[in-house]
């Protein structure tokens, strides 16, 4: 039986790094996507085409909108924190595509109200850090323009939701390799043919496969690795994550239409053409 009859407002409180909370509020203001929006007390300002947090003394941040209602339906039946994580996952995923420095935020509580009463629940508190970087998630109008189609697709397509969660999550050669295989299968091709399918740069794809198969902490044990390959010459996990982020972005372009900006504007230099937008 549904518990959301008569509920007029549900809010999921989120926590994380101040920069990441503010980035979400920039990409998901009220009205940008009909299902969910983000409101924060954190203050910020433009810094050229980027954004920067200027005051995080008050940092209450929450997700609201009709997309939060399923949380109330689960009270007493399912793990509410897990449902809250699932609800905000597309927001974390899209922001990870827009900003390669983004770290996912987490739900720490929820509240709801109707015409006669209100209620709240608490999950846990995370350790918050002070702002320290430029926020690049809102650097281009297309990042806002193309957001609704992609977030809706992530909500409705399990592979898309998983793909952006992997991009936003802890780096892993095995997870990256399996995801690329799944995306290739979705496009009726194979991982080694992703370049021919228009999803990857050939050089970067070859270097990713070589590193995933031969890195000490890669997909294989020592018996299957080529010990003659120097580890520092192989693609590292930071470069692998950027390669994956580009493939996922291009895949969503093909699935949803339009072309999301793939320029890399933050972090140090990467090898294998991963700093060159024209290579795609």
C-alpha positions as CSV (number, residue, x, y, z in Angstrom):
1,X,0.0,0.0,0.0
2,X,1.4,3.4,-0.9
3,X,2.3,5.8,1.9
4,X,2.4,8.9,-0.3
5,X,-1.3,9.6,-0.5
6,X,-1.7,13.3,0.3
7,X,2.0,14.0,0.5
8,X,2.7,17.5,-1.0
9,X,6.4,17.8,-0.7
10,X,9.4,15.4,-0.2
11,X,13.0,16.5,0.2
12,X,16.1,14.4,0.3
13,X,18.9,16.1,2.1
14,X,22.3,15.5,0.5
15,X,25.9,16.0,1.7
16,X,29.3,15.9,0.2
17,X,32.1,18.3,-0.8
18,X,30.8,21.9,-1.0
19,X,32.0,22.2,-4.6
20,X,30.0,19.2,-5.6
21,X,26.9,20.3,-3.8
22,X,27.1,23.7,-5.5
23,X,27.8,22.1,-8.9
24,X,24.6,20.1,-8.6
25,X,22.6,23.2,-7.8
26,X,23.9,24.9,-10.9
27,X,23.0,22.0,-13.2
28,X,19.6,21.2,-11.6
29,X,17.8,24.5,-10.6
30,X,14.1,24.3,-10.2
31,X,12.4,24.0,-13.6
32,X,15.5,22.6,-15.5
33,X,14.1,19.0,-15.2
34,X,10.5,18.3,-14.2
35,X,11.3,15.4,-11.8
36,X,14.0,16.7,-9.6
37,X,15.8,19.9,-8.7
38,X,18.5,20.9,-6.2
39,X,18.4,23.8,-3.7
40,X,21.4,24.8,-1.6
41,X,22.3,27.5,1.0
42,X,25.9,27.5,-0.4
43,X,26.8,30.7,-2.1
44,X,29.0,31.1,-5.2
45,X,30.0,33.4,-8.0
46,X,31.2,33.2,-11.6
47,X,34.9,33.0,-12.2
48,X,35.2,33.6,-16.0
49,X,33.1,30.8,-17.6
50,X,33.4,28.7,-14.5
51,X,32.0,29.0,-10.9
52,X,33.5,29.1,-7.5
53,X,32.0,28.6,-4.0
54,X,32.3,31.8,-2.0
55,X,30.6,30.9,1.3
56,X,29.7,27.5,2.6
57,X,29.0,28.5,6.2
58,X,25.4,27.5,5.7
59,X,25.4,24.4,3.5
60,X,22.0,22.8,3.8
61,X,21.4,21.2,0.4
62,X,18.4,19.1,-0.7
63,X,16.9,17.4,-3.7
64,X,13.1,18.0,-4.2
65,X,10.5,17.4,-6.8
66,X,8.0,14.7,-7.8
67,X,10.8,12.3,-8.4
68,X,11.3,12.0,-4.7
69,X,7.9,10.6,-4.0
70,X,9.0,6.9,-4.4
71,X,11.0,7.3,-1.2
72,X,7.8,7.7,0.8
73,X,6.3,4.6,-0.8
74,X,9.1,2.5,0.6
75,X,8.9,3.5,4.3
76,X,8.6,0.3,6.3
77,X,9.3,-2.0,3.4
78,X,12.7,-1.3,1.9
79,X,16.0,0.4,2.8
80,X,15.1,4.1,2.4
81,X,18.7,5.2,2.2
82,X,19.3,2.8,-0.8
83,X,16.1,4.2,-2.5
84,X,17.3,7.7,-1.9
85,X,20.7,6.9,-3.5
86,X,18.9,5.4,-6.5
87,X,16.7,8.6,-6.8
88,X,19.7,10.9,-6.9
89,X,22.0,8.6,-9.0
90,X,21.1,10.2,-12.3
91,X,22.0,13.7,-10.9
92,X,25.4,12.4,-9.7
93,X,25.9,10.6,-13.0
94,X,25.2,13.5,-15.2
95,X,27.4,15.9,-13.1
96,X,30.3,13.4,-13.4
97,X,30.0,13.6,-17.2
98,X,29.9,17.4,-17.0
99,X,32.8,17.8,-14.5
100,X,35.6,15.3,-14.3
101,X,36.5,16.4,-10.8
102,X,33.0,15.8,-9.5
103,X,32.6,13.3,-6.6
104,X,29.1,11.9,-5.9
105,X,27.1,13.3,-3.1
106,X,25.2,11.1,-0.7
107,X,21.7,11.2,0.9
108,X,21.9,11.9,4.6
109,X,18.2,12.3,5.4
110,X,14.7,13.1,4.1
111,X,11.6,15.0,5.1
112,X,8.1,15.2,3.9
113,X,4.9,17.0,4.6
114,X,1.2,17.1,3.8
115,X,-1.7,19.4,4.6
116,X,-1.9,18.0,8.2
117,X,1.5,16.7,9.3
118,X,5.1,16.3,8.5
119,X,7.9,13.7,9.1
120,X,11.6,13.2,8.8
121,X,14.2,10.5,8.8
122,X,18.0,10.5,9.1
123,X,20.4,8.2,7.3
124,X,24.0,9.3,8.3
125,X,26.3,12.2,8.1
126,X,29.3,12.4,5.8
127,X,32.5,14.4,6.4
128,X,32.3,17.6,4.5
129,X,35.3,19.4,3.0
130,X,35.9,23.1,2.4
131,X,35.6,24.4,-1.2
132,X,38.9,24.3,-3.0
133,X,38.4,24.3,-6.8
134,X,36.8,25.9,-9.8
135,X,33.5,24.2,-10.7
136,X,33.3,23.5,-14.5
137,X,30.0,21.7,-14.6
138,X,28.1,24.8,-15.8
139,X,30.7,26.1,-18.2
140,X,28.7,25.7,-21.5
141,X,25.0,26.3,-22.3
142,X,24.7,22.9,-23.9
143,X,25.4,21.2,-20.5
144,X,22.0,22.6,-19.3
145,X,20.3,22.3,-22.7
146,X,21.0,18.6,-23.1
147,X,20.6,17.6,-19.4
148,X,16.9,16.7,-19.4
149,X,17.1,14.1,-22.2
150,X,20.2,12.4,-20.6
151,X,19.0,12.4,-17.1
152,X,15.6,11.0,-18.2
153,X,17.5,8.3,-20.2
154,X,19.6,7.4,-17.1
155,X,16.4,7.1,-15.0
156,X,14.7,4.8,-17.6
157,X,17.6,2.8,-18.9
158,X,19.5,0.6,-16.3
159,X,22.7,0.4,-18.4
160,X,22.8,4.2,-18.7
161,X,22.3,4.6,-14.9
162,X,25.0,2.0,-14.3
163,X,27.4,3.6,-16.7
164,X,27.3,7.0,-15.1
165,X,27.5,5.5,-11.7
166,X,30.8,3.7,-12.7
167,X,32.2,7.0,-14.1
168,X,31.3,8.7,-10.8
169,X,32.5,5.8,-8.6
170,X,35.8,4.5,-7.5
171,X,38.3,3.7,-10.3
172,X,38.5,0.1,-11.4
173,X,40.0,-1.6,-14.4
174,X,37.6,-4.5,-14.2
175,X,34.5,-2.2,-13.8
176,X,35.6,0.0,-16.7
177,X,36.3,-3.0,-19.0
178,X,33.0,-4.7,-18.2
179,X,31.1,-1.4,-18.8
180,X,32.7,-0.9,-22.2
181,X,31.8,-4.4,-23.1
182,X,28.2,-3.8,-22.1
183,X,28.0,-0.5,-24.1
184,X,29.5,-2.2,-27.1
185,X,26.9,-5.0,-26.8
186,X,24.1,-2.4,-26.6
187,X,25.3,-1.0,-29.9
188,X,25.6,-4.4,-31.4
189,X,29.4,-4.4,-31.6
190,X,32.3,-5.5,-29.5
191,X,34.8,-3.6,-27.3
192,X,37.6,-3.9,-29.8
193,X,35.4,-2.3,-32.4
194,X,34.2,0.7,-30.4
195,X,36.3,3.0,-32.6
196,X,34.6,1.8,-35.7
197,X,31.2,2.3,-34.1
198,X,32.1,6.0,-33.5
199,X,32.4,5.7,-29.8
200,X,36.1,5.9,-29.1
201,X,39.4,7.2,-30.5
202,X,41.4,4.2,-31.9
203,X,44.7,5.1,-30.2
204,X,43.1,5.6,-26.8
205,X,41.0,2.5,-27.1
206,X,44.1,0.4,-27.9
207,X,46.0,1.9,-25.0
208,X,43.1,1.3,-22.6
209,X,42.9,-2.4,-23.6
210,X,46.7,-2.8,-23.3
211,X,46.7,-1.3,-19.9
212,X,43.6,-3.1,-18.6
213,X,45.2,-6.4,-19.6
214,X,48.8,-5.7,-18.3
215,X,48.6,-3.3,-15.4
216,X,49.7,-4.9,-12.1
217,X,46.3,-4.0,-10.6
218,X,44.5,-4.6,-13.9
219,X,42.0,-7.3,-15.0
220,X,44.4,-10.2,-15.0
221,X,46.7,-12.0,-12.6
222,X,50.4,-12.2,-13.1
223,X,50.2,-15.3,-15.3
224,X,48.3,-13.4,-18.0
225,X,50.2,-10.2,-18.0
226,X,53.1,-9.3,-20.3
227,X,55.9,-8.6,-17.8
228,X,58.0,-7.0,-20.5
229,X,55.8,-3.9,-20.6
230,X,56.9,-1.0,-18.5
231,X,54.1,0.0,-16.1
232,X,54.8,3.7,-16.4
233,X,54.3,3.5,-20.2
234,X,50.8,2.1,-19.8
235,X,47.6,4.1,-19.4
236,X,46.9,4.9,-15.8
237,X,43.5,4.8,-14.0
238,X,43.1,8.6,-14.2
239,X,43.5,8.4,-18.0
240,X,41.3,5.3,-18.1
241,X,38.5,7.2,-16.3
242,X,38.8,10.1,-18.8
243,X,38.7,7.6,-21.7
244,X,35.6,6.0,-20.2
245,X,33.9,9.3,-19.5
246,X,34.3,10.2,-23.2
247,X,32.9,6.9,-24.4
248,X,29.9,7.1,-22.1
249,X,29.3,10.7,-23.2
250,X,29.5,9.8,-26.9
251,X,27.2,6.8,-26.4
252,X,24.6,9.0,-24.7
253,X,24.9,11.5,-27.6
254,X,24.0,8.7,-30.0
255,X,21.2,7.5,-27.8
256,X,19.7,10.9,-26.9
257,X,20.7,13.2,-29.7
258,X,22.9,16.3,-29.6
259,X,26.5,16.5,-28.6
260,X,27.6,17.1,-25.0
261,X,30.8,19.2,-24.6
262,X,33.7,16.8,-24.1
263,X,36.4,19.4,-23.6
264,X,38.6,18.6,-20.6
265,X,39.2,21.9,-18.8
266,X,40.5,20.7,-15.4
267,X,43.3,18.6,-14.0
268,X,46.8,17.9,-15.2
269,X,47.9,16.8,-18.7
270,X,46.9,13.3,-19.9
271,X,48.5,11.2,-22.6
272,X,47.1,9.2,-25.5
273,X,45.2,12.1,-27.1
274,X,42.9,12.4,-24.1
275,X,43.4,16.2,-23.9
276,X,42.6,16.7,-27.6
277,X,38.9,17.2,-28.3
278,X,39.6,17.1,-32.1
279,X,40.7,13.4,-31.8
280,X,37.1,12.3,-31.5
